Amino acid sequence: MKFIDLRSDTVTMPTAEMREAMANALVGDDVYQDDPTVNKLEEMAAEMVGMEAALFVPSGTFGNQLALFTHAKRGQEVIIGKNNHIVVHEVGASAVIAGVQLRTVDTDNGKMDPHVVEKSIRVDDIHEPETGLICVENAHSVGTVMSIDNLKAIKQVGEKHKIPVHMDGARIFNAATSLGVDVKEIANCADSVMFCLSKGLAAPVGSILAGEKNFIEKARKKRKLMGGGMRQVGILAAAGIIALEKMTLRLKEDHENAKYLADELSKISGINVIFGRLDIDMVFFEMREEIISSKNFVDKLFEKNIKINGIENGEYRFVTHVGVTRSDIDYVIKCIKDII
Ligand SMILES: *Cc1c(COP(=O)(O)O)cnc(C)c1O
């Protein structure tokens, strides 16, 4: 039975081409750096984001935490947006793995103000922790994209104070699609970048951490420490190569479908679409419990073969991806009208 799954772009399935490439992948022991398919993926990834080197890691959380662990020393402080994934959705790992303290700052829907960042940098004082890193998130999982000017201004603050910038770019290709720029332009505004192959790009597993050669060499050893030294992992990297070569080129379609979905939802009375956060493949909207309870809405749509998440922080989030077509959206809209 086919479901239309709007819960996330992480639900995307590997394409037939990926499965074939995985079955036929040349492999070796990647801990010896002997896996030709992993080596190819890492070279290709580094080249695409305009960085010297890249490392294949099991997940986005792993890549972000590895970046913190590699950039910062124990007891240092990391300046980061208060609603960033690293703060909210990574199980407090930065305290456990890197042993850093997170200094959260307010964001404007995920966008960080460079002045606020600069003011949050600690001074040389016996009482204060040292600031070791600045983290930005782009695209942000609230559905927004930071501009190149905004990112550059934060990078300049980092350079002025000799503090590196890490970018959680889980959806950096969505950000590039939204801004209409080469992904290099975005990655250029950071010293390291993490991005996911397993979200809208449809690979089954894996993320990339990219940065300077020296940084990636250190990260490779720390990846081993974290238990992420993988063996014949070219099987997975083969799908990642197709994710980068092919799937990055079609994200525009997902963004257009998100806009279409938002427009159609907004025509339904009782639904308030948040148009200010519609930069990527995510549609956020509000609908009062008096119209339908969250549980009822989830269950009723499930009966019609549509999967959604329940309300979170007063909002619903629908995500478009390669598994959701225009006619799927028409069907979803029809079902919602019938239900409410
Ligand atoms: C999904 C996501 C991650 C983490 O990726 P996982 O592979 O789920 O660990 C990190 N940052 C952002 C912004 C994300 O959306």
PDBQT file of the ligand as one rigid body, heavy atoms in Angstrom, charges set to zero:
ROOT
HETATM    1  C1  LIG A 401      18.482  16.293  10.260  1.00  0.00    +0.000 C 
HETATM    2  C2  LIG A 401      19.331  17.384  10.759  1.00  0.00    +0.000 A 
HETATM    3  C3  LIG A 401      20.547  17.104  11.402  1.00  0.00    +0.000 A 
HETATM    4  C4  LIG A 401      21.000  15.716  11.825  1.00  0.00    +0.000 C 
HETATM    5  O1  LIG A 401      20.923  14.726  10.941  1.00  0.00    +0.000 OA
HETATM    6  P1  LIG A 401      20.671  13.190  11.399  1.00  0.00    +0.000 P 
HETATM    7  O2  LIG A 401      21.176  12.448  10.212  1.00  0.00    +0.000 OA
HETATM    8  O3  LIG A 401      19.200  13.074  11.623  1.00  0.00    +0.000 OA
HETATM    9  O4  LIG A 401      21.474  12.930  12.611  1.00  0.00    +0.000 OA
HETATM   10  C5  LIG A 401      21.331  18.171  11.778  1.00  0.00    +0.000 A 
HETATM   11  N1  LIG A 401      20.949  19.428  11.539  1.00  0.00    +0.000 NA
HETATM   12  C6  LIG A 401      19.786  19.729  10.934  1.00  0.00    +0.000 A 
HETATM   13  C7  LIG A 401      19.452  21.151  10.678  1.00  0.00    +0.000 C 
HETATM   14  C8  LIG A 401      18.933  18.718  10.529  1.00  0.00    +0.000 A 
HETATM   15  O5  LIG A 401      17.781  19.038   9.949  1.00  0.00    +0.000 OA
ENDROOT
TORSDOF 0
